[in-house]
Amino acid sequence: MKKLFTTFSNIWKIQELKERILFTLMILVIYRFVCQVVLPGVDPAQLVNTEKTGILGLLDMFAGGAFSKVSILALGVMPYISASIVVQLLGIAVPSFQKMQKEGESGRKKLTQITRYLTVAITAVQAVGYVKTQVPKEAIMIDHAMFYVLSGFVLTAGTLFVMWLGEKITDKGIGNGTSLIIMVGIIARLPMAIDQEVRSVFTGNDGGLIRLVLEIVALFAVIMFTILIVQGVRKVPVQYAKRIVGNRQVGGVRQYIPLKVNAAGVMPIIFAQALMFIPNALIGVFPKLTDSWLHQYTDITSLTYSLTFAFLIIAFTFFYTAITVNPTQMSDDMKKNGGFIPGIKPGLATSSFIDDVISKITFPGSLFLAIIAILPSFAVKLGIQQEFAHFFGGTSLLILVGVVLDTLQQVESYLLMRHYDGLMKTGRVTGRTGIPAASGSGAAL
């Protein structure tokens, strides 16, 4: 306990870190306050029964409850994330985008501007679908045509406002602005989820306090398992040849390439969920499909949904790892810097070795990621309330674990730079990049 208070005291002594933490907290408070503002022209009294379940419940969780409250921030940062993913994929497939990625700061600014424009387009489309399907007609107090046009502009402006808040946290706060906003939205749902679960446990006849304790223990075990997956790396040794630079000898040391067990992060789940939203959207557009085979894909607790979801996650894990991790580039960089893997010839042999290692660690990583993703559905099957079950796995838990690790990494980097002790007695806090705390901003979503 003394170590904890000493660490907090050291954090408060670093003026820059203190200012960044306070600025981040201020922005997050503003975000949560604006989340409570309902769309103009909507009667809040008619929204008492708009609680979302299933797939829409996941979207509501990421938006911190703004989705079900018909808030001006109902769409949150999800359109911005979708735009970022599209631009990232274009950077892999389109030569002009690849060129911009290699142009340094100027290229990054161009890609950021393109992402913003694409965010506006995506938000405008999603805003129309949202107000037509999620806003009860009896809650609209003005002319419907005028409401749809007005809501489109307001929802688009709301998403841009959230995007701006995230960028401010990244620039002037403790980094990972978009991730922190999503994390706060998820945590905001936790008190209500716990309250529902406690009420359910103590009003039923299936265990009471003992069951609640077992659920907490199980949740703790799942969190520890998730941390292991997020942090797991396969260290590939790299030996650097000795070189004489001026009057100094450099090189001759052994380092490691930390290949992540889960190099794709949370992206495979996001891709898979995007596809799993399609049946629900089709049923919304074509109500006659309600009784078709598509209906089983709208229930996240069904076996068909879980198996399909798990298969898509495994497939997307291999796909995303293949397009983001380039063994040939890693081999070329090592060769240029005089590095080699002991026992492996430089060049093609090194590239093939790294590719083989990535393939071997990606398969178990994808299986574990799929297990984490479908755990909430099993939790619901075991009688846990759906709101609370979301915290037993899936995108929400991966985001929470990843963002917390990255934030701790940022804080520890400031402590170590000012010659204070780190956050732990032994070892170092590592973020999702698998690299010890440094001065970078950490990984994004």
BAKEBA-916447 format. One record per residue (C-alpha): residue number from 1; residue in one letter; x, y, z. Coordinates in steps of 0.2 Angstrom, whole numbers, plus 5000, padded with zeros to 4 digits. Each point is the difference from the previous one (the first is absolute). Example, Ala and Ser with C-alpha at 12.3 -4.5 7.8 and 13.67 -1.06 7.14 Angstrom:
! BAKEBA-916447
- 1, A, 5062, 4978, 5039
- 2, S, 5006, 5017, 4997
//
This chain:
! BAKEBA-916447
- 1, M, 5000, 5000, 5000
- 2, K, 5015, 5012, 5004
- 3, K, 5007, 4996, 4983
- 4, L, 4983, 5005, 4992
- 5, F, 4999, 5017, 5009
- 6, T, 5018, 5004, 4996
- 7, T, 4996, 4996, 4981
- 8, F, 4985, 5012, 5000
- 9, S, 5011, 5013, 5009
- 10, N, 5014, 4999, 4987
- 11, I, 4987, 5001, 4986
- 12, W, 4993, 5016, 5008
- 13, K, 5018, 5008, 5001
- 14, I, 5002, 4999, 4981
- 15, Q, 4992, 5016, 4994
- 16, E, 4998, 4995, 4982
- 17, L, 4993, 4983, 5004
- 18, K, 4988, 5008, 5013
- 19, E, 4994, 5013, 4987
- 20, R, 4997, 4986, 4987
- 21, I, 4990, 4989, 5012
- 22, L, 4989, 5015, 5006
- 23, F, 4997, 5005, 4982
- 24, T, 4995, 4982, 4995
- 25, L, 4988, 4999, 5014
- 26, M, 4992, 5017, 4996
- 27, I, 4998, 4994, 4981
- 28, L, 4992, 4984, 5006
- 29, V, 4988, 5009, 5012
- 30, I, 4995, 5011, 4986
- 31, Y, 4997, 4985, 4989
- 32, R, 4989, 4991, 5013
- 33, F, 4990, 5016, 5003
- 34, V, 4996, 5002, 4981
- 35, C, 4995, 4982, 4999
- 36, Q, 4985, 5004, 5010
- 37, V, 4993, 5014, 4988
- 38, V, 4986, 4993, 4989
- 39, L, 4998, 5003, 4982
- 40, P, 4990, 5016, 4996
- 41, G, 4981, 4997, 4997
- 42, V, 5000, 4984, 5011
- 43, D, 4989, 4998, 5015
- 44, P, 5011, 4991, 5013
- 45, A, 4984, 4994, 5010
- 46, Q, 4997, 4988, 4985
- 47, L, 5017, 4992, 5001
- 48, V, 4997, 4990, 5016
- 49, N, 5000, 4983, 4991
- 50, T, 5014, 5002, 4988
- 51, E, 5013, 4989, 5008
- 52, K, 5009, 4990, 4987
- 53, T, 5004, 4982, 5001
- 54, G, 5010, 4988, 4989
- 55, I, 5011, 5008, 4986
- 56, L, 4993, 5017, 5003
- 57, G, 5004, 4999, 5018
- 58, L, 5018, 4998, 4995
- 59, L, 4999, 5016, 4991
- 60, D, 4992, 5009, 5014
- 61, M, 5014, 4994, 5012
- 62, F, 5013, 5007, 4988
- 63, A, 4990, 5017, 5000
- 64, G, 4999, 5000, 5019
- 65, G, 4981, 4999, 5000
- 66, A, 4998, 5014, 4987
- 67, F, 4993, 4989, 4987
- 68, S, 4985, 4995, 5010
- 69, K, 4997, 5017, 5007
- 70, V, 4999, 5008, 4982
- 71, S, 5014, 5011, 5005
- 72, I, 5008, 5013, 4988
- 73, L, 5016, 4988, 5002
- 74, A, 4990, 4984, 4997
- 75, L, 5012, 4995, 4986
- 76, G, 5015, 5004, 5011
- 77, V, 5017, 4996, 4992
- 78, M, 4995, 4984, 4990
- 79, P, 4999, 5009, 4983
- 80, Y, 5017, 5008, 5003
- 81, I, 5007, 4982, 5004
- 82, S, 4992, 4993, 4985
- 83, A, 5008, 5014, 4989
- 84, S, 5017, 4997, 5008
- 85, I, 4998, 4981, 4996
- 86, V, 4996, 5004, 4982
- 87, V, 5014, 5012, 4998
- 88, Q, 5012, 4987, 5008
- 89, L, 4994, 4987, 4988
- 90, L, 5002, 5012, 4985
- 91, G, 5018, 5003, 5006
- 92, I, 5003, 4981, 4997
- 93, A, 4991, 4998, 4983
- 94, V, 5002, 5017, 4991
- 95, P, 5017, 5007, 4995
- 96, S, 4996, 5018, 5002
- 97, F, 4995, 4997, 5018
- 98, Q, 5016, 4990, 5003
- 99, K, 5010, 5015, 4993
- 100, M, 4991, 5011, 5013
- 101, Q, 5005, 4988, 5014
- 102, K, 5018, 5002, 4995
- 103, E, 5000, 5019, 4999
- 104, G, 5002, 5002, 5019
- 105, E, 4991, 5014, 5009
- 106, S, 4993, 5008, 4984
- 107, G, 4993, 4983, 4994
- 108, R, 4992, 4997, 5017
- 109, K, 4992, 5017, 5000
- 110, K, 4992, 4996, 4983
- 111, L, 4994, 4983, 5006
- 112, T, 4993, 5008, 5015
- 113, Q, 4990, 5013, 4989
- 114, I, 4994, 4986, 4989
- 115, T, 4994, 4990, 5016
- 116, R, 4990, 5015, 5006
- 117, Y, 4991, 5003, 4983
- 118, L, 4996, 4981, 5000
- 119, T, 4994, 5001, 5018
- 120, V, 4987, 5014, 4994
- 121, A, 4994, 4989, 4986
- 122, I, 4998, 4984, 5011
- 123, T, 4992, 5010, 5014
- 124, A, 4987, 5008, 4988
- 125, V, 4995, 4983, 4993
- 126, Q, 4999, 4992, 5018
- 127, A, 4991, 5015, 5007
- 128, V, 4985, 4997, 4987
- 129, G, 4999, 4982, 5005
- 130, Y, 5001, 5004, 5018
- 131, V, 4986, 5012, 5001
- 132, K, 4989, 4989, 4989
- 133, T, 5002, 4984, 5010
- 134, Q, 5004, 5005, 5018
- 135, V, 4990, 5016, 5004
- 136, P, 4982, 4996, 5004
- 137, K, 4988, 5009, 4989
- 138, E, 4990, 5005, 5015
- 139, A, 5015, 5009, 5008
- 140, I, 5002, 5012, 4985
- 141, M, 4992, 5016, 5004
- 142, I, 5003, 5010, 4984
- 143, D, 4997, 4996, 4982
- 144, H, 5008, 4984, 4995
- 145, A, 5008, 5005, 4984
- 146, M, 5008, 5015, 5009
- 147, F, 5005, 4989, 5015
- 148, Y, 5009, 4988, 4988
- 149, V, 5010, 5014, 4992
- 150, L, 5004, 5009, 5016
- 151, S, 5005, 4984, 5009
- 152, G, 5012, 4995, 4986
- 153, F, 5009, 5017, 5002
- 154, V, 5000, 4998, 5019
- 155, L, 5006, 4982, 5001
- 156, T, 5014, 5004, 4987
- 157, A, 5005, 5015, 5010
- 158, G, 5000, 4989, 5016
- 159, T, 5011, 4987, 4993
- 160, L, 5012, 5014, 4994
- 161, F, 5000, 5007, 5017
- 162, V, 5004, 4984, 5008
- 163, M, 5014, 4997, 4987
- 164, W, 5007, 5018, 5005
- 165, L, 4999, 4995, 5018
- 166, G, 5010, 4985, 4997
- 167, E, 5014, 5009, 4990
- 168, K, 5001, 5013, 5014
- 169, I, 5003, 4986, 5013
- 170, T, 5013, 4992, 4988
- 171, D, 5009, 5017, 4998
- 172, K, 4999, 5008, 5017
- 173, G, 4994, 4986, 5011
- 174, I, 5008, 4983, 5004
- 175, G, 4997, 4993, 4983
- 176, N, 4989, 4987, 4992
- 177, G, 4985, 5013, 4999
- 178, T, 4988, 4989, 4990
- 179, S, 5004, 4985, 5010
- 180, L, 4997, 5009, 5016
- 181, I, 4983, 5007, 4995
- 182, I, 4994, 4982, 4995
- 183, M, 5007, 4993, 5017
- 184, V, 4991, 5014, 5010
- 185, G, 4984, 4996, 4990
- 186, I, 5002, 4981, 5004
- 187, I, 5004, 5003, 5019
- 188, A, 4985, 5012, 5001
- 189, R, 4989, 4985, 4997
- 190, L, 5008, 4990, 5014
- 191, P, 4991, 5006, 5015
- 192, M, 4983, 4997, 4992
- 193, A, 5006, 4983, 4995
- 194, I, 5006, 4995, 5017
- 195, D, 4984, 5007, 5008
- 196, Q, 4989, 4989, 4988
- 197, E, 5011, 4985, 5004
- 198, V, 4999, 5002, 5018
- 199, R, 4981, 5002, 5000
- 200, S, 4998, 4985, 4989
- 201, V, 5011, 4989, 5011
- 202, F, 4992, 5005, 5017
- 203, T, 4982, 5000, 4993
- 204, G, 5002, 4982, 4993
- 205, N, 5002, 4983, 5008
- 206, D, 5017, 4995, 4992
- 207, G, 5014, 5004, 5011
- 208, G, 4999, 5017, 5007
- 209, L, 5016, 5007, 5007
- 210, I, 5010, 4984, 4996
- 211, R, 4995, 5002, 4982
- 212, L, 5005, 5018, 4999
- 213, V, 5017, 4996, 5008
- 214, L, 5003, 4987, 4987
- 215, E, 4995, 5011, 4986
- 216, I, 5013, 5013, 5006
- 217, V, 5013, 4987, 5001
- 218, A, 4996, 4994, 4983
- 219, L, 5001, 5018, 4993
- 220, F, 5017, 5003, 5008
- 221, A, 5006, 4984, 4992
- 222, V, 4994, 5005, 4983
- 223, I, 5008, 5017, 5002
- 224, M, 5017, 4991, 5005
- 225, F, 4998, 4989, 4985
- 226, T, 4997, 5015, 4988
- 227, I, 5015, 5009, 5007
- 228, L, 5011, 4984, 4996
- 229, I, 4993, 5000, 4982
- 230, V, 5003, 5019, 4998
- 231, Q, 5017, 5000, 5007
- 232, G, 5006, 4983, 4993
- 233, V, 5015, 5001, 4988
- 234, R, 5012, 4988, 4992
- 235, K, 5018, 5007, 5001
- 236, V, 5010, 4997, 4985
- 237, P, 5019, 5003, 5004
- 238, V, 5009, 5012, 4988
- 239, Q, 5019, 5001, 5000
- 240, Y, 5008, 5016, 4994
- 241, A, 5018, 5000, 4992
- 242, K, 5013, 5011, 5007
- 243, R, 5004, 5016, 4991
- 244, I, 5013, 5014, 5002
- 245, V, 4991, 5017, 4999
- 246, G, 5013, 5014, 5002
- 247, N, 5010, 4995, 5016
- 248, R, 4987, 4989, 5007
- 249, Q, 4994, 4982, 4998
- 250, V, 4982, 4998, 4998
- 251, G, 4989, 4984, 4998
- 252, G, 5005, 4983, 5006
- 253, V, 4985, 4999, 5012
- 254, R, 4985, 4988, 5000
- 255, Q, 4983, 5007, 4999
- 256, Y, 4983, 4993, 4997
- 257, I, 4985, 5002, 4989
- 258, P, 4984, 4999, 5010
- 259, L, 4988, 4991, 4989
- 260, K, 4982, 5002, 5007
- 261, V, 4990, 4985, 5003
- 262, N, 4985, 5011, 4996
- 263, A, 5008, 5012, 4988
- 264, A, 4983, 5005, 4993
- 265, G, 4993, 5007, 5016
- 266, V, 4982, 5003, 5001
- 267, M, 4998, 5003, 4981
- 268, P, 4994, 4982, 4996
- 269, I, 4986, 5001, 5012
- 270, I, 4995, 5017, 4993
- 271, F, 5000, 4993, 4982
- 272, A, 4990, 4985, 5005
- 273, Q, 4987, 5010, 5009
- 274, A, 4998, 5011, 4985
- 275, L, 4995, 4985, 4990
- 276, M, 4989, 4993, 5014
- 277, F, 4990, 5017, 5000
- 278, I, 4995, 4996, 4982
- 279, P, 4986, 4988, 5004
- 280, N, 4992, 5012, 5012
- 281, A, 5001, 5014, 4988
- 282, L, 4992, 4989, 4986
- 283, I, 4986, 4995, 5012
- 284, G, 4998, 5019, 5004
- 285, V, 4998, 5004, 4982
- 286, F, 4990, 4985, 4995
- 287, P, 4989, 4995, 5014
- 288, K, 4994, 4985, 4991
- 289, L, 5017, 4992, 5003
- 290, T, 4996, 4999, 5019
- 291, D, 4994, 4982, 4999
- 292, S, 5015, 4995, 4989
- 293, W, 5016, 4991, 5004
- 294, L, 5008, 5018, 5002
- 295, H, 4991, 5002, 5017
- 296, Q, 5012, 4988, 5009
- 297, Y, 5014, 5012, 4996
- 298, T, 4991, 5014, 5010
- 299, D, 5001, 4991, 5016
- 300, I, 5018, 5001, 5007
- 301, T, 4997, 4985, 5012
- 302, S, 4995, 4988, 4986
- 303, L, 5013, 4986, 4996
- 304, T, 4999, 5004, 4981
- 305, Y, 5005, 5018, 5004
- 306, S, 5014, 4995, 5012
- 307, L, 5008, 4988, 4988
- 308, T, 4998, 5011, 4985
- 309, F, 5007, 5015, 5010
- 310, A, 5015, 4989, 5006
- 311, F, 5004, 4994, 4982
- 312, L, 5000, 5018, 4993
- 313, I, 5011, 5006, 5014
- 314, I, 5013, 4986, 4997
- 315, A, 5000, 5004, 4981
- 316, F, 5001, 5019, 5002
- 317, T, 5014, 4997, 5013
- 318, F, 5011, 4992, 4987
- 319, F, 4994, 5012, 4987
- 320, Y, 5004, 5016, 5010
- 321, T, 5017, 4993, 5006
- 322, A, 5005, 4996, 4982
- 323, I, 4997, 5017, 4994
- 324, T, 5007, 5010, 5015
- 325, V, 5016, 4989, 5004
- 326, N, 5012, 4999, 4986
- 327, P, 5014, 4987, 5002
- 328, T, 5009, 5006, 4985
- 329, Q, 5001, 5017, 5006
- 330, M, 5006, 4995, 5017
- 331, S, 5013, 4989, 4991
- 332, D, 5006, 5014, 4989
- 333, D, 5001, 5012, 5015
- 334, M, 5011, 4988, 5010
- 335, K, 5011, 4997, 4985
- 336, K, 5003, 5019, 4998
- 337, N, 5005, 5002, 5018
- 338, G, 5011, 4985, 5000
- 339, G, 4989, 4989, 5010
- 340, F, 4996, 4982, 4998
- 341, I, 4991, 4986, 5009
- 342, P, 5013, 4987, 5007
- 343, G, 5000, 4984, 4989
- 344, I, 4989, 5008, 4986
- 345, K, 5007, 5008, 4984
- 346, P, 4996, 5018, 4997
- 347, G, 4988, 5004, 4986
- 348, L, 4986, 4988, 4994
- 349, A, 5004, 4987, 5013
- 350, T, 4998, 5012, 5014
- 351, S, 4984, 5006, 4992
- 352, S, 4993, 4982, 4999
- 353, F, 5005, 4997, 5018
- 354, I, 4991, 5015, 5007
- 355, D, 4985, 4996, 4989
- 356, D, 5000, 4982, 5007
- 357, V, 5001, 5006, 5018
- 358, I, 4986, 5013, 4997
- 359, S, 4989, 4986, 4993
- 360, K, 5003, 4989, 5015
- 361, I, 4996, 5012, 5013
- 362, T, 4985, 5008, 4991
- 363, F, 4990, 4984, 5000
- 364, P, 4999, 4998, 5019
- 365, G, 4999, 5019, 5001
- 366, S, 4985, 5000, 4989
- 367, L, 4992, 4986, 5010
- 368, F, 5002, 5009, 5016
- 369, L, 4993, 5016, 4993
- 370, A, 4985, 4990, 4993
- 371, I, 4997, 4993, 5018
- 372, I, 5001, 5017, 5008
- 373, A, 4988, 5007, 4987
- 374, I, 4986, 4987, 5003
- 375, L, 5002, 4999, 5019
- 376, P, 4986, 5012, 5002
- 377, S, 4987, 4989, 4992
- 378, F, 5005, 4985, 5011
- 379, A, 4999, 5012, 5015
- 380, V, 4982, 5004, 4995
- 381, K, 4996, 4982, 4998
- 382, L, 5006, 4997, 5018
- 383, G, 4987, 5012, 5006
- 384, I, 5011, 5016, 5001
- 385, Q, 4990, 5016, 4995
- 386, Q, 5005, 5006, 4982
- 387, E, 5007, 5017, 5006
- 388, F, 5012, 4992, 5012
- 389, A, 5004, 4986, 4988
- 390, H, 5007, 5012, 4988
- 391, F, 5015, 5003, 5012
- 392, F, 5004, 4981, 5000
- 393, G, 5008, 5002, 4983
- 394, G, 4998, 5007, 4982
- 395, T, 5006, 5016, 4993
- 396, S, 4996, 5010, 5016
- 397, L, 5011, 4990, 5011
- 398, L, 5015, 5000, 4988
- 399, I, 4998, 5019, 4998
- 400, L, 5000, 5002, 5019
- 401, V, 5015, 4990, 5003
- 402, G, 5010, 5007, 4985
- 403, V, 4996, 5018, 5004
- 404, V, 5004, 4998, 5019
- 405, L, 5017, 4992, 4996
- 406, D, 5004, 5014, 4987
- 407, T, 4995, 5014, 5013
- 408, L, 5010, 4992, 5013
- 409, Q, 5015, 4999, 4988
- 410, Q, 4998, 5018, 4997
- 411, V, 5000, 5005, 5018
- 412, E, 5015, 4988, 5004
- 413, S, 5010, 5008, 4985
- 414, Y, 4998, 5017, 5009
- 415, L, 5005, 4993, 5017
- 416, L, 5016, 4992, 4993
- 417, M, 5005, 5015, 4990
- 418, R, 5000, 5010, 5016
- 419, H, 5010, 4987, 5009
- 420, Y, 4986, 4993, 5011
- 421, D, 4995, 4982, 5003
- 422, G, 4989, 4992, 4988
- 423, L, 4982, 4994, 5004
- 424, M, 5006, 4982, 5004
- 425, K, 5013, 4994, 5012
- 426, T, 5008, 4989, 4987
- 427, G, 4998, 5000, 4981
- 428, R, 4993, 5013, 4989
- 429, V, 4982, 5004, 4994
- 430, T, 4998, 4996, 4981
- 431, G, 4986, 5006, 4989
- 432, R, 4992, 4991, 4986
- 433, T, 5016, 5002, 4989
- 434, G, 5009, 4988, 5012
- 435, I, 5014, 5013, 5001
- 436, P, 5005, 5007, 5017
- 437, A, 4994, 5017, 5005
- 438, A, 5007, 5014, 4989
- 439, S, 4996, 5017, 4995
- 440, G, 4988, 4996, 4986
- 441, S, 4982, 5002, 5001
- 442, G, 4996, 4981, 5000
- 443, A, 4989, 4990, 4990
- 444, A, 4984, 5005, 4993
- 445, L, 4985, 4989, 4998
//
